[in-house]
Amino acid sequence: MNHLELQALRQLFFMNIEEAATYIANGAESESWRLWESGSQPIPTDVIDTLTLMNKKRKQRLNAIIEKINNRIGNNTMRFFPDYADFRTVYTEGDYIEWKIYQSVAAELYAHNLERLC
């Protein structure tokens, strides 16, 4: 993963640099994240691994929902949670990263006119 891909994935998950440093890089300083995104410092392996796993989970969820849409299962409406607290009211076991993955999937499906958001 290069520095541009790091930035693209962070943005895909609707995370600012501070959130990414806290939740993906386990509390690293925001400045460290900025250095990784600028290409000035190498990206730690654990950060790459976490983002790779997040992207894999995102693709799995996206594909599962698209399969249901293609099979006409469901009403093509997906909840969109404006904040983490709203997400936790429905997904009580979900963590911050799971919320970001969910929101990214919902936004992509909406952008492709495959789901309405509620």
N, C-alpha and C positions, 0 to 999 in steps of 0.2 A: 504494500500500500504506500502510495506517495503522499506528499503533503496536500495536493489538490484533492485527492480521493478522500483523505481525512476530512477536509472541510466540506466536501460534498455530502458525505455520510452524516456528519454532524447536522447539517442543514436539513437533510432528508428526514431526520428525526426531530425537527423543530427545536433543536437545543441551541442555546447560546453558549459561548465559550465557558462561562462560569459553571453552567449546568453540566457540560461535558466533562470539565475538569473534576467536578464533584462526583458525578455518578458513573462515568466511564473510566476515568483515571484515578478513581478511589481517593479523591480529595487532593489531587495535585494542584499546584498553584496555577491560576489562570494564565500567568505569563509563560509557564512551561507549555501549555496548550498552544498559545500564540506562536511560540518558537517552532513547535512541530508543524503547525499549519503554514508557517512561512518557509519551511524547508531548512531553517537554520540549525535544527537539532533533529536527530533521528527519532522516529516515533517508537516508543517502547512496545515490545512484543505483546504485553498484556493488554494494551490499548487496542492494538490491531486485532487481537483475538476476540476481545469483547465486541468491537464493532462488527467484525465478521459474523459472530454469532447472532448479534441483533439483526443484521441484514438477512441472514439465513431464516430466522424466525419470521421476519417481515414477509419474505417471499413465500414461505409456507402458508402463512395466514392469507395472504393475497390470493394465492393459487386455490386454496380451499374455498374461499368466498366466490371466486370467479367460477369454480366448478359448480357450486350451488346455483349461481345465477344462470349458468348455461343449462343446468338441469331443471330450471324454473322452480327451485325450492326456495321458499321465503318470499318476502315482499319487496326485496331490493331497497330496504331502508336500513341504515346503520346509524347507531348512536354516535354522536360526537361529543366528547367530554371536554368542555372549555378549561377545566382545571383538574388537577390530580385528585382533589377531594371528591369531585363528582364521579370520577372514574372509580374511586375506592368504594363509593356507595353501592355500586353494582358488582365490581370485581374486588371483593374484600381481601383476597389473597394477592392481588396484583401489586407489583412494586412500581417504582417510578419509571424504570426502564421499560417495563411491560406497557405502561401508559403511553410512552413515547412511540413504541412500536405500533400500538393500536391506532393512535392518532395518524401516524404516517400512512398506514394502510387505508384508513377511512378517507383521508384526503386524496390519495391516489385513485381510489374507486370513484369518488365524487368527480374528480378531474376528468375521468374517462367516461362520465355519465353512466356508470354502472350501478351506482347507489345514490339514493337521496340521503341526506343527513338529517337526523332529528335529535 
